[in-house]
Amino acid sequence: MLDGVGVSWPGGSPENTGLILALIVGAYFVVLWLSAVVWTARDIHQRTTEPMAQIVFTLIVLIFNFPGLVVYRVLRPPLTLQEAEEHRLESTALTRELQQNPPCPRCGYEILADFLACPRCAMPLRMSCSGCDRVLDPSWKICPWCVAPTSAEAPVSANGGERPAPIQAPPEQATAPRSTDG
């Protein structure tokens, strides 16, 4: 039929063409299977340092092919080692932020709320108010409790030098009602 027209089968006969096609499809699935095994081995090495788990999961995919790959995907550790380490570091950082006693910025020693300097490295952390002896942040300009200036050049108060007089708020000025005429 096809021989009379001048067209022949690629393998010479339909049986040979089927055999060639079966070899190509088989080779394709073997390559997929081997790549799944290699991918599994590489992926499990990124997820655990347990050599037994690495061997078992790789053998599951090697023996059971694609159903083994599905089993591996279900049972594998959810995070890679790098992701687990990043998660641990984030958790540690958040825990430190939430602690009542933060660490010293220079040496990491735990600083209590009323410490003026780090007892380990002597880094000044806070200062004491000259008027009320409360602990102040170095960035503050005045003490929020007694309104004393915090700088070393603080002026002497008029009330005997003990505590400066509190700052009076300016009296409210009476304002005339505004007209809504436009």
C-alpha positions as CSV (number, residue, x, y, z in Angstrom):
1,M,0.0,0.0,0.0
2,L,2.5,2.6,1.1
3,D,5.3,0.9,-0.7
4,G,3.6,1.5,-4.0
5,V,3.5,5.3,-3.4
6,G,7.2,5.6,-2.6
7,V,6.8,6.1,1.2
8,S,8.4,3.6,3.5
9,W,8.3,3.1,7.3
10,P,11.1,4.9,9.2
11,G,12.4,1.6,10.7
12,G,11.9,-0.4,7.4
13,S,8.7,-2.1,8.7
14,P,5.9,-1.3,11.1
15,E,7.3,-3.7,13.6
16,N,10.7,-2.1,13.6
17,T,9.2,1.4,13.8
18,G,7.2,0.2,16.9
19,L,10.3,-1.2,18.5
20,I,12.2,2.1,17.9
21,L,9.3,4.1,19.3
22,A,9.1,1.8,22.4
23,L,12.9,2.2,22.9
24,I,12.6,6.0,22.7
25,V,9.6,6.1,25.1
26,G,11.4,3.7,27.5
27,A,14.6,5.7,27.4
28,Y,12.5,8.8,28.2
29,F,11.0,7.2,31.3
30,V,14.4,5.8,32.4
31,V,15.9,9.3,32.2
32,L,12.9,10.7,34.2
33,W,13.3,8.0,36.8
34,L,17.0,8.5,37.2
35,S,16.6,12.3,37.3
36,A,13.9,11.8,40.1
37,V,16.5,9.7,42.0
38,V,19.2,12.3,41.6
39,W,16.8,15.1,42.6
40,T,15.7,13.2,45.6
41,A,19.3,12.6,46.7
42,R,20.1,16.2,46.3
43,D,17.0,17.4,48.0
44,I,17.3,15.2,51.0
45,H,20.9,16.3,51.5
46,Q,19.6,19.9,51.8
47,R,17.0,18.9,54.3
48,T,18.7,16.6,56.8
49,T,22.2,15.6,58.0
50,E,21.0,12.1,58.9
51,P,22.8,9.6,56.6
52,M,20.3,6.9,57.2
53,A,17.3,9.1,56.2
54,Q,19.2,10.2,53.1
55,I,19.9,6.6,52.1
56,V,16.3,5.4,52.8
57,F,14.6,8.1,50.9
58,T,16.9,7.8,47.9
59,L,16.3,4.0,47.9
60,I,12.5,4.5,48.1
61,V,12.6,6.6,44.9
62,L,15.1,4.2,43.3
63,I,13.0,1.1,44.0
64,F,9.4,2.4,43.7
65,N,10.0,5.0,41.0
66,F,7.3,7.7,40.8
67,P,5.1,6.3,43.6
68,G,8.3,6.4,45.7
69,L,8.8,10.1,44.8
70,V,5.2,10.8,45.9
71,V,5.9,9.1,49.2
72,Y,9.2,11.0,49.6
73,R,7.4,14.4,48.9
74,V,4.8,13.5,51.7
75,L,7.4,12.4,54.3
76,R,10.3,14.7,53.7
77,P,11.2,17.4,56.2
78,P,9.3,20.6,55.4
79,L,12.3,22.9,55.6
80,T,15.8,22.8,54.2
81,L,18.6,23.1,56.7
82,Q,19.3,26.6,55.6
83,E,15.6,27.6,56.0
84,A,15.5,26.0,59.4
85,E,18.6,27.9,60.5
86,E,17.1,31.2,59.2
87,H,13.9,30.4,61.1
88,R,15.9,29.7,64.3
89,L,17.8,33.0,63.9
90,E,14.6,34.9,63.3
91,S,13.0,33.3,66.4
92,T,16.1,34.2,68.5
93,A,16.1,37.8,67.3
94,L,12.3,38.2,68.0
95,T,12.8,36.6,71.5
96,R,15.6,39.0,72.3
97,E,13.4,41.9,71.2
98,L,10.6,40.8,73.4
99,Q,12.8,40.2,76.5
100,Q,12.5,42.8,79.3
101,N,16.3,42.9,79.7
102,P,17.9,43.5,76.3
103,P,21.6,42.7,75.7
104,C,24.4,45.2,75.6
105,P,24.8,46.5,72.0
106,R,28.6,46.1,72.3
107,C,29.2,42.8,74.1
108,G,25.8,41.1,74.4
109,Y,25.7,41.0,78.2
110,E,22.2,41.1,79.7
111,I,21.3,44.6,80.8
112,L,18.8,45.3,83.6
113,A,16.4,48.2,83.3
114,D,18.2,50.3,85.9
115,F,21.8,49.8,84.7
116,L,23.5,53.0,83.6
117,A,26.4,51.2,82.0
118,C,27.3,47.6,81.0
119,P,29.0,45.9,83.9
120,R,31.1,43.8,81.5
121,C,32.4,46.3,78.9
122,A,31.6,49.6,80.7
123,M,29.7,51.0,77.7
124,P,27.5,53.9,78.9
125,L,23.9,53.0,78.2
126,R,21.8,55.5,80.2
127,M,22.4,58.4,82.5
128,S,21.0,59.5,85.8
129,C,18.9,62.6,86.2
130,S,20.7,65.2,88.3
131,G,17.3,66.4,89.8
132,C,15.5,63.1,90.7
133,D,18.2,60.4,90.2
134,R,16.0,58.4,87.8
135,V,17.4,56.6,84.9
136,L,17.3,58.5,81.6
137,D,17.9,57.7,78.0
138,P,20.9,59.6,76.6
139,S,18.9,61.0,73.7
140,W,16.5,62.8,76.0
141,K,16.9,66.6,76.4
142,I,15.0,66.8,79.7
143,C,13.9,64.4,82.5
144,P,10.3,63.5,81.9
145,W,9.7,63.2,85.7
146,C,11.2,66.4,87.1
147,V,11.8,68.4,83.9
148,A,15.4,68.9,84.7
149,P,17.7,69.5,81.7
150,T,19.9,66.4,81.1
151,S,23.0,68.0,79.6
152,A,26.1,68.7,81.7
153,E,25.7,72.4,81.2
154,A,22.3,72.4,82.9
155,P,21.4,75.8,84.3
156,V,21.1,76.1,88.0
157,S,17.5,76.4,89.0
158,A,16.1,79.4,90.9
159,N,14.7,77.3,93.7
160,G,18.0,76.5,95.5
161,G,19.7,74.2,93.0
162,E,17.9,71.1,94.2
163,R,15.3,70.6,91.5
164,P,14.5,72.9,88.7
165,A,11.1,74.4,88.7
166,P,8.6,72.7,86.4
167,I,8.0,74.3,83.1
168,Q,4.7,76.0,83.0
169,A,2.4,75.5,80.0
170,P,1.5,78.8,78.3
171,P,-1.9,80.1,79.2
172,E,-4.6,79.5,76.6
173,Q,-5.5,82.6,74.7
174,A,-9.1,83.6,74.2
175,T,-9.9,83.5,70.5
176,A,-12.7,85.3,68.9
177,P,-15.3,83.1,67.2
178,R,-14.7,82.9,63.5
179,S,-17.5,83.8,61.2
180,T,-18.6,81.4,58.6
181,D,-19.5,84.2,56.2
182,G,-17.6,83.7,53.0
